[in-house]
Amino acid sequence: MLGRGALTALLIVAAAAPVAAQEKKPPYWASIASGEAMMRTGPGRNYPGTWLYKRRDLPVRVLKLYPNWRLIEDPDGARGWMLVTLLSDRRTAIVKKGDPRPVRTDASDSARARYLAEAGAIGRIDHCSGGWCEVEFGKRKGYIKTSDIWGVGEDEAVDN
């Protein structure tokens, strides 16, 4: 059984984790946490909405911080403000426009293509290194080149 001091420390650590994650230094990657998220022209509910996103896990780039609000950029380059509670630290990626991209069995051009991911498909990133990311599209996992997706830097290492 936990003592009062240990329980208090555990609660403080648990409460501080989301706050620390929301206070990263921009620019950084995030994703839309909600099934519906409104982008606005300014950092407040009194500013007009410009886009209503209806794609949970859509990757976004956080460019600027304001109390409880984040200036974000979406995969199409649209910029606006979003309430921080509508964003998640979960790393996701979207397949870039163009032809379907191979998702391979291993992080190598010579590895067998497991399947093709269509432009606009959103996957959850497991980890990235050496120009490749292991991504899960639905229930299907595989490796895709970082140059084929938006949501991670081409030379960025990610370890979730």
TAHUNOR-V759346 format. One record per residue. N is the residue number from 1. RES is the residue in one small letter. OMEGA is omega as a letter, one per 30 degrees, with the letter a starting at -180 (none if undefined). Layout:
N_RES_OMEGA / N_RES_OMEGA
//
This chain:
1_m_a / 2_l_l / 3_g_a / 4_r_a / 5_g_l / 6_a_l / 7_l_l / 8_t_l / 9_a_l / 10_l_l / 11_l_l / 12_i_l / 13_v_a / 14_a_a / 15_a_a / 16_a_a / 17_a_l / 18_p_l / 19_v_l / 20_a_a / 21_a_a / 22_q_a / 23_e_l / 24_k_l / 25_k_l / 26_p_g / 27_p_l / 28_y_a / 29_w_l / 30_a_l / 31_s_l / 32_i_a / 33_a_a / 34_s_l / 35_g_l / 36_e_a / 37_a_a / 38_m_l / 39_m_a / 40_r_a / 41_t_l / 42_g_a / 43_p_l / 44_g_a / 45_r_l / 46_n_l / 47_y_a / 48_p_l / 49_g_l / 50_t_l / 51_w_l / 52_l_a / 53_y_l / 54_k_l / 55_r_l / 56_r_l / 57_d_l / 58_l_l / 59_p_l / 60_v_l / 61_r_l / 62_v_a / 63_l_a / 64_k_l / 65_l_l / 66_y_a / 67_p_l / 68_n_a / 69_w_l / 70_r_l / 71_l_a / 72_i_l / 73_e_l / 74_d_a / 75_p_l / 76_d_l / 77_g_l / 78_a_l / 79_r_l / 80_g_a / 81_w_l / 82_m_l / 83_l_a / 84_v_a / 85_t_l / 86_l_a / 87_l_l / 88_s_l / 89_d_l / 90_r_a / 91_r_l / 92_t_l / 93_a_l / 94_i_l / 95_v_a / 96_k_l / 97_k_l / 98_g_a / 99_d_l / 100_p_a / 101_r_l / 102_p_l / 103_v_a / 104_r_l / 105_t_a / 106_d_a / 107_a_a / 108_s_l / 109_d_a / 110_s_l / 111_a_l / 112_r_l / 113_a_l / 114_r_l / 115_y_l / 116_l_l / 117_a_l / 118_e_l / 119_a_a / 120_g_l / 121_a_a / 122_i_l / 123_g_l / 124_r_a / 125_i_l / 126_d_l / 127_h_l / 128_c_l / 129_s_l / 130_g_l / 131_g_l / 132_w_l / 133_c_l / 134_e_a / 135_v_l / 136_e_l / 137_f_a / 138_g_l / 139_k_a / 140_r_l / 141_k_l / 142_g_a / 143_y_l / 144_i_l / 145_k_l / 146_t_l / 147_s_a / 148_d_a / 149_i_l / 150_w_a / 151_g_l / 152_v_l / 153_g_a / 154_e_l / 155_d_a / 156_e_l / 157_a_l / 158_v_l / 159_d_a / 160_n_none
//
